[in-house]
Amino acid sequence: MRNLNNLPEIILKSKSVGHPIDFKWNNKKMEMFLDPLEGNEELENILSQISHKACMGLTAALLEWISWRFTGYSTSANDIQKRIEALWCSVRDSHETDPLLFDTDLDMSDSGSVDGPLWVALMNVRMIDVRYRKGSYFLQSELIGLVLLARYITPKKKSFDKWFNATVAALLNSYPCAYNSKDVDQSDESIYDSSTETVICREFFFDSKFHYTPAACEIALDNFIKNLNHKANPFLHLSQKAS
């Protein structure tokens, strides 16, 4: 998992690593991040304008941000990194990964200021993964809770806001959604095929020196996947070419 051992500079600047867990956590907070649609219409509208593969990349980046915040506080880091790896593989091809099932029996603690946010993060990621595999036209709305959670637990919120706003602007420019969500069947029964969308890579989110082109993203993503130990990750079943 050496791909994810490189701490992004922006996360370091946000004081997310090693900072005391000093935020409040209770059932009300949990519900706010699990069911965040009300009151976040502006964020929902912005996210709805981003392509599906870009949203999966943003999901991986946000989960990594959250993972770094709890470094040293939780023993779940290994499992979370495997899920992040799987998300990046799904960006290239969801058929190379298995569904990111999580706590179907509610065995993991969902209380406390460490286990609680991690449980919510992984549950949100699970639902994003479900919608991505389904081809839901409303995939983007599932990201709202993950965005709000990552910001809430970040000590220097201005650093998160600067990163997130710049990232979203870049995504809107380079990875616009192929459809207008307002024109979609609201029953959520229609299926969108995102397989032909342009892929995105981790460097797009965390490397300020990365020069974006679609080809550069494809190369970077392929290099990331080639460096994975797919035999150690139960969510992966990569092709021979990728292994």
C-alpha positions as CSV (number, residue, x, y, z in Angstrom):
1,M,0.0,0.0,0.0
2,R,3.0,2.3,-0.6
3,N,0.8,4.4,-2.9
4,L,-1.0,5.8,0.1
5,N,1.9,6.2,2.4
6,N,2.8,9.6,0.9
7,L,1.1,12.2,3.1
8,P,-0.4,15.0,0.9
9,E,0.9,18.4,1.7
10,I,-2.6,19.9,1.9
11,I,-3.7,17.4,4.5
12,L,-0.5,18.1,6.5
13,K,-1.2,21.8,6.4
14,S,-4.8,21.2,7.6
15,K,-3.3,19.9,10.9
16,S,-5.3,16.7,10.4
17,V,-2.5,14.3,11.4
18,G,-1.7,13.9,15.1
19,H,-4.1,16.7,16.2
20,P,-6.2,15.9,19.2
21,I,-9.7,14.6,18.6
22,D,-11.4,17.8,19.9
23,F,-14.7,17.9,18.0
24,K,-18.1,16.9,19.4
25,W,-19.8,13.7,18.3
26,N,-23.3,12.5,19.1
27,N,-26.3,10.9,17.4
28,K,-27.5,14.2,16.1
29,K,-24.1,14.7,14.3
30,M,-24.2,11.2,13.0
31,E,-27.7,11.7,11.5
32,M,-26.6,15.0,9.9
33,F,-23.8,13.3,8.0
34,L,-25.9,10.2,7.1
35,D,-28.9,12.1,5.8
36,P,-27.5,15.5,4.8
37,L,-29.7,16.5,1.8
38,E,-31.8,19.1,3.6
39,G,-30.1,22.4,3.9
40,N,-27.2,21.5,1.5
41,E,-28.9,22.1,-1.8
42,E,-26.1,24.4,-3.1
43,L,-23.5,21.6,-2.5
44,E,-25.8,19.1,-4.0
45,N,-26.2,21.2,-7.1
46,I,-22.4,21.6,-7.5
47,L,-21.7,17.9,-7.1
48,S,-24.4,17.0,-9.6
49,Q,-22.4,18.8,-12.3
50,I,-19.4,16.4,-11.9
51,S,-18.9,13.2,-13.9
52,H,-19.3,9.8,-12.2
53,K,-15.7,8.7,-12.4
54,A,-14.6,12.1,-11.1
55,C,-17.0,11.6,-8.2
56,M,-15.4,8.3,-7.4
57,G,-12.0,9.9,-7.4
58,L,-13.3,12.6,-5.0
59,T,-14.7,9.8,-2.8
60,A,-11.3,8.2,-2.6
61,A,-9.6,11.5,-1.9
62,L,-12.1,12.4,0.9
63,L,-11.9,8.9,2.5
64,E,-8.1,9.3,2.4
65,W,-8.4,12.7,4.1
66,I,-10.6,11.2,6.8
67,S,-8.2,8.2,7.2
68,W,-5.2,10.5,7.8
69,R,-7.2,12.4,10.5
70,F,-7.5,9.2,12.6
71,T,-4.0,7.9,12.1
72,G,-2.9,6.7,15.5
73,Y,-6.4,6.7,16.9
74,S,-7.8,3.7,15.2
75,T,-6.8,0.2,14.1
76,S,-9.0,0.4,11.0
77,A,-6.4,2.0,8.8
78,N,-5.5,-1.2,6.9
79,D,-9.2,-1.9,6.0
80,I,-9.8,1.8,5.0
81,Q,-6.7,1.8,2.8
82,K,-7.9,-1.3,1.0
83,R,-11.2,0.4,0.3
84,I,-9.4,3.5,-1.0
85,E,-7.4,1.3,-3.3
86,A,-10.6,-0.4,-4.5
87,L,-12.2,3.0,-5.2
88,W,-9.3,4.0,-7.5
89,C,-9.5,0.6,-9.3
90,S,-13.2,1.2,-9.7
91,V,-12.5,4.5,-11.4
92,R,-10.8,2.6,-14.1
93,D,-13.3,-0.3,-14.2
94,S,-15.8,-1.3,-11.5
95,H,-15.6,-4.9,-12.7
96,E,-12.1,-5.1,-11.3
97,T,-13.4,-4.7,-7.8
98,D,-16.0,-6.3,-5.5
99,P,-18.7,-4.2,-3.8
100,L,-17.5,-2.3,-0.7
101,L,-19.7,-4.1,1.7
102,F,-19.5,-2.6,5.2
103,D,-20.8,-3.7,8.6
104,T,-24.0,-5.4,7.3
105,D,-24.5,-6.9,10.8
106,L,-23.8,-3.6,12.6
107,D,-20.9,-5.2,14.5
108,M,-18.6,-2.2,14.4
109,S,-19.0,0.4,17.0
110,D,-20.7,3.5,15.7
111,S,-20.3,5.6,18.8
112,G,-17.5,7.8,20.1
113,S,-15.5,10.5,18.4
114,V,-13.3,8.0,16.5
115,D,-15.4,5.0,15.7
116,G,-18.5,7.1,15.1
117,P,-17.0,9.3,12.2
118,L,-15.2,6.3,10.7
119,W,-18.5,4.2,10.7
120,V,-20.3,7.1,9.0
121,A,-17.5,7.6,6.5
122,L,-17.4,3.9,5.5
123,M,-21.2,3.7,5.4
124,N,-21.3,6.7,3.1
125,V,-18.6,5.2,0.9
126,R,-20.6,2.0,0.7
127,M,-23.7,3.8,-0.6
128,I,-21.6,5.8,-3.1
129,D,-20.2,2.5,-4.4
130,V,-23.7,0.9,-4.6
131,R,-25.0,3.8,-6.7
132,Y,-21.9,3.8,-8.9
133,R,-22.3,0.1,-9.7
134,K,-26.0,0.5,-10.3
135,G,-25.4,3.4,-12.7
136,S,-27.6,5.7,-10.7
137,Y,-28.1,9.2,-12.2
138,F,-28.1,10.5,-8.6
139,L,-24.8,9.2,-7.6
140,Q,-23.4,12.6,-6.7
141,S,-25.9,13.3,-4.0
142,E,-24.4,10.5,-1.9
143,L,-21.1,12.4,-1.6
144,I,-22.6,15.3,0.4
145,G,-22.3,13.6,3.8
146,L,-18.7,12.6,3.1
147,V,-17.8,16.1,2.1
148,L,-19.4,17.6,5.2
149,L,-17.8,14.9,7.5
150,A,-14.3,15.5,6.2
151,R,-14.6,19.2,6.7
152,Y,-16.1,18.8,10.2
153,I,-13.3,16.7,11.6
154,T,-10.5,18.8,10.0
155,P,-8.8,21.1,12.5
156,K,-8.0,23.9,10.0
157,K,-11.2,24.1,8.1
158,K,-9.9,27.0,6.0
159,S,-7.3,24.6,4.5
160,F,-10.0,22.1,3.7
161,D,-12.2,24.8,2.2
162,K,-9.4,26.1,0.0
163,W,-8.6,22.6,-1.2
164,F,-12.2,21.6,-1.8
165,N,-13.2,24.7,-3.6
166,A,-10.1,24.6,-5.9
167,T,-10.7,20.9,-6.5
168,V,-14.4,21.3,-7.4
169,A,-13.6,24.2,-9.7
170,A,-11.0,22.0,-11.5
171,L,-13.5,19.1,-11.6
172,L,-16.2,21.2,-13.1
173,N,-13.8,22.4,-15.8
174,S,-12.2,19.0,-16.7
175,Y,-14.9,16.5,-15.6
176,P,-18.3,17.9,-16.3
177,C,-21.3,15.6,-15.9
178,A,-22.7,14.4,-19.3
179,Y,-26.3,15.1,-18.3
180,N,-28.4,17.5,-16.4
181,S,-29.8,15.9,-13.3
182,K,-32.9,18.1,-13.5
183,D,-33.9,16.3,-16.7
184,V,-33.5,12.8,-15.3
185,D,-36.3,10.5,-14.3
186,Q,-36.8,11.2,-10.6
187,S,-37.7,7.6,-9.9
188,D,-34.0,6.7,-10.1
189,E,-34.7,3.7,-12.1
190,S,-32.8,4.7,-15.2
191,I,-29.3,3.5,-15.7
192,Y,-26.3,5.6,-16.7
193,D,-23.2,4.0,-18.3
194,S,-20.1,5.8,-17.1
195,S,-17.6,3.3,-18.6
196,T,-16.6,5.7,-21.4
197,E,-16.0,8.7,-19.1
198,T,-12.4,10.0,-18.7
199,V,-10.6,8.5,-15.8
200,I,-9.0,10.6,-13.0
201,C,-6.1,9.9,-10.7
202,R,-5.0,10.6,-7.1
203,E,-2.4,13.2,-8.2
204,F,-5.3,15.4,-9.6
205,F,-6.4,15.9,-6.0
206,F,-3.2,15.9,-4.0
207,D,-0.2,16.8,-6.2
208,S,0.1,20.6,-6.9
209,K,2.8,19.9,-9.5
210,F,0.7,17.5,-11.5
211,H,0.0,18.8,-15.0
212,Y,-3.5,17.6,-16.0
213,T,-4.2,16.0,-19.3
214,P,-6.5,13.0,-19.8
215,A,-3.5,10.9,-20.9
216,A,-1.5,11.9,-17.9
217,C,-4.3,10.9,-15.6
218,E,-4.7,7.5,-17.3
219,I,-0.9,6.9,-17.0
220,A,-0.9,8.0,-13.3
221,L,-3.9,5.8,-12.5
222,D,-2.4,2.8,-14.2
223,N,0.9,3.2,-12.3
224,F,-1.0,3.5,-9.0
225,I,-2.9,0.2,-9.8
226,K,0.2,-1.6,-11.0
227,N,1.9,-0.9,-7.6
228,L,-1.0,-2.5,-5.6
229,N,-0.6,-5.8,-3.9
230,H,-3.9,-7.1,-5.2
231,K,-3.5,-10.5,-3.5
232,A,-3.6,-8.7,-0.2
233,N,-6.8,-6.8,-0.9
234,P,-10.0,-8.8,-0.8
235,F,-11.9,-6.1,-2.8
236,L,-9.7,-6.5,-5.9
237,H,-9.6,-9.0,-8.7
238,L,-7.5,-7.2,-11.3
239,S,-6.8,-8.5,-14.7
240,Q,-3.4,-10.0,-15.5
241,K,-2.5,-6.8,-17.3
242,A,-3.1,-4.8,-14.1
243,S,-1.4,-7.1,-11.7
